[in-house]
């Protein structure tokens, strides 16, 4: 079976750590969407490492890691990632595979990203400027380049044709590329040659052959459900399907192959970039949450917006993903608060309340309705079983399980891979 692990909020939920924790149970770990706009942070043995495109199972020698067809891959970032992994002495030639059908991010995609964002002015999306959107745009327009194209003898010709079209758009926006593009292209083609050393495969066969052989596959998502191109807070979303359904199209597996769907959420909420955020804290509490949680983008370094847990948004994400188990991250960040709040409903401008995630959230001012809990004010560093946790934290978790009608199977109490409480929760 293919078990899917994905974020239920606006990304940055801690997916990388949990993939690393779960990976020993799986023979294959596969990324199914997104690109180098994702930053999956892993901490172990005193080391901290951020992965952007490579699956988070890469530190587990027994796992085959696949970059799936739904991913958009930047060869330059890929080479930097590989170079950054050199000190760990991993056998990347044996356990890292790249789909030939994955789309390639060109240097001009990154320039287009910047040009589009610049043109939006105050209405900008908050893009990471990694070229993700323009690459998916070319994919949908059926003019993009894919990893398998680098093996073609006329790859340079294909590249030039697409870049020529990009330059027309850049000229239209009055965006200067002449001073930077030559150096970017030099780096790009060197990275493409480097990438050819790795296993470029028909990943859909790799995944399905593994399933036929009885192996377990963990599908790793990037970003979060509320950034999904269809179901997120559009237009402040990413350009791919971040949902469980995206694992099927991003890896080439049938829906009937999907087993567990692990939904990851923080014990509070964060968001990077623009867009609606009903429970955002714009006061001292929000800043305390940001500093305590080290809430700065692992890809961009941008400060993350912080706020209390939002149950209408979380229930929405659980529903459309078919989540079977929940994983709650960064519980320890709330150690410092006397009172913990959870948004249970939204109050609409007409005075009515709703538990639903509004279609027009971008244009509707909703007021969160909160339920308050007493904080636990206890360091959680050394807790490894649920029986040890403070009564106040247990009450918080029991409330969430009852509201969400799902078990919270893992509770993360710190950044290290060992700081996890695994429990067989029963709702």
C-alpha positions in Angstrom: 0.0 0.0 0.0 0.9 3.7 -0.4 0.6 5.6 2.8 0.4 9.4 2.3 1.9 12.0 4.6 0.8 15.6 4.1 0.3 18.9 5.8 -3.1 20.1 6.9 -2.4 23.8 7.3 -0.5 26.4 5.3 2.7 24.3 5.1 5.7 24.3 7.5 4.0 21.7 9.7 7.1 19.6 10.3 6.6 16.9 7.6 10.3 16.3 7.1 10.8 15.2 10.7 7.9 12.7 10.6 9.0 11.2 7.3 12.4 10.6 8.9 10.7 9.0 11.9 8.4 6.8 9.8 10.9 5.9 7.1 12.2 2.7 8.8 8.8 1.2 8.2 8.9 1.7 4.5 11.0 0.4 1.6 10.2 3.5 -0.6 9.8 7.2 0.2 8.6 9.3 -2.6 8.0 13.1 -3.1 4.8 13.6 -5.2 4.6 17.4 -5.8 6.1 20.8 -5.1 9.7 21.9 -5.6 12.5 23.8 -3.9 9.9 26.1 -2.4 9.5 23.4 0.2 12.0 23.2 3.1 11.8 20.0 5.2 13.9 20.2 8.3 15.4 17.2 10.0 17.4 17.3 13.3 19.3 14.3 14.7 22.6 13.5 16.4 23.2 17.2 16.9 22.8 18.0 13.2 20.2 20.1 11.5 19.6 19.6 7.8 17.0 21.2 5.4 15.9 19.2 2.3 14.2 21.1 -0.5 13.6 18.5 -3.3 15.1 15.2 -2.1 12.7 13.0 -0.1 13.1 13.1 3.7 13.8 9.3 3.9 17.3 9.9 2.4 19.0 9.5 5.8 17.6 6.0 6.2 19.9 3.7 4.2 17.3 1.0 3.8 14.8 3.3 2.0 14.7 3.9 -1.8 14.0 7.6 -2.3 12.1 8.7 -5.4 11.5 12.3 -6.7 8.2 11.7 -8.5 6.7 13.0 -11.7 4.6 15.6 -9.9 7.7 17.4 -8.6 9.2 20.4 -10.4 13.0 20.0 -10.1 15.6 22.7 -10.1 18.9 21.1 -11.2 20.9 23.9 -9.6 19.2 23.4 -6.2 19.5 19.6 -6.6 23.3 19.8 -7.0 23.6 22.1 -4.0 21.5 19.6 -2.0 23.6 16.7 -3.0 26.8 18.6 -2.2 25.3 19.4 1.2 24.7 15.7 1.9 28.3 14.7 1.1 29.4 14.8 4.7 26.9 12.2 5.7 28.5 9.5 3.4 25.1 8.4 1.9 24.9 6.0 -1.0 22.9 8.4 -3.2 23.8 6.5 -6.4 21.9 3.5 -5.1 18.9 4.9 -3.2 18.0 8.1 -5.0 15.8 8.0 -8.2 14.5 10.9 -10.3 11.4 10.6 -12.4 12.0 11.4 -16.1 8.5 13.0 -16.1 9.4 15.5 -13.4 9.3 19.1 -14.8 12.5 21.1 -14.9 12.8 24.6 -13.5 14.8 26.8 -15.8 16.7 29.9 -14.8 14.1 32.0 -16.7 11.3 30.4 -14.7 12.8 32.0 -11.6 13.1 35.4 -13.4 9.5 35.1 -14.6 8.5 34.4 -11.0 10.1 37.6 -9.9 8.7 39.6 -12.8 5.1 38.4 -12.2 5.4 39.2 -8.4 6.8 42.6 -9.1 4.0 43.4 -11.5 1.4 42.6 -8.9 2.7 45.3 -6.6 0.7 45.4 -3.3 -1.4 42.4 -4.5 1.6 40.1 -4.7 1.0 36.4 -3.7 4.1 36.1 -1.5 5.9 33.7 -3.8 9.2 32.2 -2.7 10.6 33.3 -6.2 11.9 29.8 -6.9 10.2 29.5 -10.3 7.6 27.0 -9.1 4.5 28.7 -10.6 5.9 29.5 -14.0 7.2 25.9 -14.3 3.8 24.4 -13.6 2.4 27.0 -15.9 4.5 25.7 -18.8 3.7 22.1 -17.8 0.0 22.8 -18.1 0.6 24.8 -21.3 2.3 21.7 -22.7 5.5 23.5 -23.5 7.7 22.7 -20.5 10.8 20.6 -20.3 11.1 17.4 -18.3 14.0 15.5 -16.7 14.0 12.9 -19.4 14.6 15.7 -22.0 18.2 16.2 -20.7 19.0 12.8 -22.2 17.8 14.0 -25.7 20.5 15.0 -28.2 18.5 18.2 -29.0 18.0 19.3 -25.4 19.8 22.6 -26.0 17.5 23.3 -28.9 14.4 22.6 -26.8 15.8 24.8 -24.0 16.5 27.7 -26.4 13.0 27.5 -27.9 11.4 27.8 -24.4 13.7 30.5 -23.1 13.1 32.6 -26.2 9.4 32.5 -25.4 10.2 33.4 -21.8 12.3 36.4 -22.9 9.3 37.9 -24.8 7.3 37.8 -21.5 10.2 39.3 -19.5 10.6 42.1 -22.1 6.9 42.8 -21.8 7.2 43.3 -18.1 10.3 45.4 -18.5 12.3 43.0 -16.4 16.1 43.1 -16.7 17.6 39.6 -17.3 20.6 40.3 -19.5 22.9 41.0 -16.5 22.1 37.7 -14.6 20.9 35.1 -17.1 24.3 34.1 -18.6 25.7 33.2 -15.2 22.5 31.4 -14.2 22.6 29.4 -17.5 26.3 28.4 -16.9 25.4 27.1 -13.5 22.2 25.4 -14.9 23.9 23.4 -17.6 26.7 22.3 -15.2 24.0 21.1 -12.8 22.1 19.3 -15.6 25.3 17.4 -16.5 25.7 16.6 -12.8 22.1 15.3 -12.5 22.7 12.9 -15.4 24.9 10.8 -13.0 21.9 9.8 -11.0 19.2 7.3 -11.8 16.7 8.9 -14.1 13.8 6.5 -14.3 10.2 5.9 -15.2 9.2 6.4 -11.6 5.6 5.2 -12.0 7.0 1.7 -12.8 9.4 1.9 -9.9 6.6 2.7 -7.5 4.1 0.1 -8.9 6.8 -2.6 -9.1 7.6 -2.0 -5.5 3.9 -2.4 -4.6 3.7 -5.6 -6.6 6.7 -6.9 -4.7 4.8 -6.3 -1.4 6.9 -3.3 -0.4 5.5 -0.3 1.5 5.6 3.2 0.0 5.4 6.4 1.9 4.3 9.4 -0.3 5.7 12.7 1.1 3.8 15.9 0.3 5.1 19.4 0.4 3.5 22.7 1.4 0.1 22.2 3.0 -3.6 21.5 2.2 -4.7 25.1 2.6 -2.2 26.0 -0.2 -3.7 23.5 -2.6 -4.3 24.9 -6.1 -8.0 23.9 -6.0 -9.0 23.8 -2.4 -6.6 26.3 -0.7 -7.2 30.0 0.0 -7.0 30.9 -3.7 -5.3 32.8 -5.2 -2.8 32.8 -2.3 -1.9 29.2 -3.0 0.9 27.1 -4.5 0.7 25.7 -8.0 0.3 22.0 -7.4 -2.1 19.5 -5.8 -1.0 19.2 -2.2 -3.9 16.8 -1.3 -3.9 13.1 -0.9 -5.3 12.8 -4.4 -2.1 14.5 -5.6 -0.1 11.4 -4.5 -2.0 9.4 -7.2 -1.2 11.9 -10.0 2.2 12.8 -8.7 3.5 9.2 -8.5 1.3 7.3 -10.9 -0.6 5.1 -8.5 -4.2 4.1 -8.4 -6.5 5.4 -5.7 -7.2 1.9 -4.5 -3.5 1.6 -3.5 -3.8 4.4 -0.9 -3.7 3.1 2.7 -3.2 5.4 5.7 -3.3 9.2 5.2 -1.3 10.8 7.9 -2.3 14.5 8.4 0.2 16.7 10.1 -0.7 19.9 11.9 1.0 22.2 14.4 -0.6 22.7 17.8 -1.0 26.3 16.6 -1.0 27.8 13.1 1.6 29.6 10.9 1.6 31.0 7.4 4.3 32.4 5.2 3.5 35.1 2.6 0.2 36.8 1.8 -3.3 35.5 2.1 -6.1 35.1 4.7 -5.2 33.9 8.2 -8.2 34.1 10.5 -6.5 33.3 13.8 -3.3 35.4 13.2 -1.9 37.1 16.2 -0.5 40.5 15.5 0.4 41.3 19.1 3.1 40.3 21.6 1.6 36.7 21.9 2.2 36.2 18.2 5.8 37.4 18.5 6.4 35.1 21.5 5.0 32.2 19.5 7.3 33.1 16.6 10.4 33.3 18.6 9.7 30.2 20.8 8.9 28.1 17.7 11.8 29.5 15.6 9.2 30.3 13.0 11.3 31.6 10.2 11.1 30.0 6.7 13.6 27.2 6.2 13.7 28.1 2.4 13.4 31.9 2.5 14.2 32.8 6.1 11.0 35.0 6.1 9.3 35.4 9.5 6.2 33.2 9.6 2.9 34.7 10.7 1.6 32.9 13.8 -1.8 32.3 15.4 -3.9 29.9 17.4 -5.1 26.6 16.1 -8.0 26.9 13.6 -10.5 24.0 13.8 -12.8 25.0 10.9 -9.7 25.0 8.6 -8.3 21.8 10.1 -11.7 19.9 9.8 -11.9 21.1 6.1 -8.4 19.7 5.3 -9.2 16.4 7.1 -12.4 16.0 5.1 -11.0 16.5 1.6 -7.9 14.4 2.3 -9.6 11.5 4.0 -7.2 11.6 6.8 -7.0 8.4 8.9 -4.4 9.5 11.6 -3.3 12.8 12.9 0.2 13.9 13.9 0.5 17.0 16.1 3.7 19.0 15.9 5.5 21.6 18.1 3.4 21.1 21.2 6.4 22.2 23.1 6.1 25.8 21.7 3.0 26.3 23.7 4.8 25.5 27.0 5.2 29.2 27.6 1.6 30.2 27.5 -0.7 30.5 30.6 -3.8 30.1 28.4 -4.1 28.2 25.1 -6.8 29.1 22.6 -8.5 27.1 19.9 -10.8 28.6 17.2 -13.9 26.4 17.1 -16.1 28.6 14.8 -16.0 31.7 12.6 -18.4 34.6 13.1 -19.4 36.0 9.8 -20.1 39.7 9.1 -23.9 39.2 9.5 -23.4 37.9 13.0 -24.0 34.2 12.2 -21.4 31.5 12.9 -20.1 28.7 10.8 -17.8 25.7 11.1 -17.1 25.7 7.4 -14.1 27.1 5.6 -15.6 29.9 3.4 -15.1 29.9 -0.4 -14.6 33.7 -0.3 -12.3 33.8 2.8 -10.0 36.2 0.9 -12.8 38.7 0.7 -14.7 38.0 3.9 -13.7 39.2 7.3 -14.4 36.4 9.7 -13.9 36.6 13.4 -12.6 33.5 15.2 -14.7 32.2 18.1 -12.3 30.8 20.7 -12.4 28.1 23.4 -9.7 28.6 26.1 -7.6 25.9 27.9 -5.3 26.2 30.8 -1.7 25.9 29.8 0.6 23.2 31.1 3.8 25.3 31.7 6.0 22.2 31.8 9.0 21.4 29.7 8.3 18.3 27.6 11.8 17.4 26.5 12.1 14.0 28.3 8.5 12.7 27.9 8.3 9.6 25.7 4.9 8.2 26.7 1.5 9.8 26.8 1.0 8.7 30.4 3.8 11.2 31.4 2.3 14.3 29.8 0.7 17.0 32.0 -3.0 16.8 32.7 -3.6 20.1 30.9 -1.9 18.9 27.7 -3.8 15.6 27.9 -7.1 17.6 28.2 -6.1 19.7 25.2 -5.4 16.5 23.1 -8.6 14.8 24.3 -10.6 17.8 23.2 -9.0 17.9 19.7 -9.5 14.1 19.2 -13.2 14.4 20.1 -13.7 17.5 17.8 -11.8 16.0 14.9 -13.1 12.4 15.4 -9.6 11.1 14.7 -6.7 9.7 16.8 -3.6 11.8 17.3 -1.1 9.1 16.9 2.1 11.1 17.2 2.9 14.1 19.3 6.1 16.0 18.6 7.7 17.5 21.7 10.8 19.0 20.2 12.8 19.3 16.9 15.0 16.1 17.4 13.9 12.9 15.7 13.7 11.3 19.2 11.4 13.9 20.6 8.2 12.1 19.6 5.4 10.5 21.7 3.8 7.6 19.7 0.5 6.6 21.1 -2.3 4.2 20.1 -5.0 6.7 20.5 -8.6 5.7 20.5 -11.5 8.1 19.8 
